[in-house]
Amino acid sequence: MLVVLANSWALLLGVMLLMVGNGVQGTLLGVRGAIEGFSTFEMSMVMSAYFLGFLFGSRLAPELIRRVGHVRVFAALGSMISALLVLYAVAPNPVAWILMRVVMGFCFSGVYVTAESWLNNSATNETRGQALSAYMIVQMIGIIGAQGLMNVGDAGGYLLFVLPSVLVSIAFTPILLSVSPAPVFETTQSMSFRKLFVASPLGCIGIFLMGGVFSALFGMASVWGTQAGLSVAQLTIFIATIYLGGLLFQYPIGWFSDRMDRRRLILIVSAVGTGAMVLPVLINPPFEVLLVLALVIGGVSNPLYSLLLAHTNDFLDQRDMAAASGGLLFINGVGAISGPLITAWMMSLVGINGFFLYIAVLLAVLTAYAGWRATQRPAPAVETTGGFTTVTPVGTAVALEAVMEVAQDSAPDSDAAA
């Protein structure tokens, strides 16, 4: 790990500062939207727009990088992000915010593709797993730190929009001034969704459902908290606790993942998440209990994403991993776009607890489907499966491909289970 930090500290520091900026805007817009009088549906459109832009970016950014180079794309998109963070406060209008969020999602996707390409290029086969773990950790730390930044100013003013803009601008300085050469970006062949689904039905369905879960948590938690009457301090603690849970539970769940049938572990973990999200629908828990539930849902959702990727990887040939990563990212993106919209609809039907109910329904479906898939074919032998590697749902196809390669390298030589 020390070798990874020595070789990639500038990139990791920059990514952490970027995540601070991204984490602030997700929470701040939910609070500021309420101040500006935006409806729940309007805010859901704003939040979904980010994931729409991110999906477009994941498809178009690689071609942009190939045409003009990593450094130019990185600098241009970073400048756009910094400007947009300030423009939210200048144009507090739902339509303007939706358009800006689409562009913001596109820019962050391109920035992540570039950063992950650099990280993957700087790592060796022996250190790639550690590099991905460090990348995941700094992302989580950045988002958690962003919640603390929310408490240094008034959401109705300009300071909280200016600070993340400054941090994003600073984030690119150590990266662009580092001596690391820009990596070569290679084109990968695509895999049909039918072939991907045949290889791993649970992986495809699960990744789609987790896209909805993550986008609800990342996009609508601040909208729910504002409507629930939480103070800014309480709301930021609640959101920070979600990501803290993801950071703490990745490794214990990963340990079990490498020692049992992953379908059964997916069932168990998603069932725990379902129970945690049903509780606030049935009762009105105090804030302290809400924090415990936030820790649980964060500890469930982030590891589940990595777990589903590891499960999918168990049924892929090595030559298909790069193509599969793009397909999985697209499936996750479609689920993420719909998440805030359906959450808003659920909140209009049953009240603010529709936020929890939507997540509970998605995890209940995943629980049932994982249980059914466990009866459809034998599990691959544990000793032949790839290793569990942590990755966050904001990773691009570059990170997903690297995760699959690390998992494949850690498995004994054997044919992929069918």
Secondary structure as UniProt FT lines:
FT   HELIX           2..35
FT   TURN            36..37
FT   HELIX           40..68
FT   HELIX           70..90
FT   HELIX           94..122
FT   TURN            125..127
FT   HELIX           128..149
FT   HELIX           150..152
FT   TURN            155..156
FT   HELIX           159..176
FT   HELIX           193..199
FT   HELIX           201..215
FT   HELIX           216..220
FT   HELIX           221..227
FT   TURN            228..229
FT   HELIX           232..257
FT   TURN            258..259
FT   HELIX           262..282
FT   HELIX           287..313
FT   TURN            314..315
FT   HELIX           318..320
FT   HELIX           321..350
FT   TURN            352..353
FT   HELIX           354..373
FT   TURN            374..376
FT   HELIX           382..384
FT   TURN            393..394
FT   HELIX           397..409
//
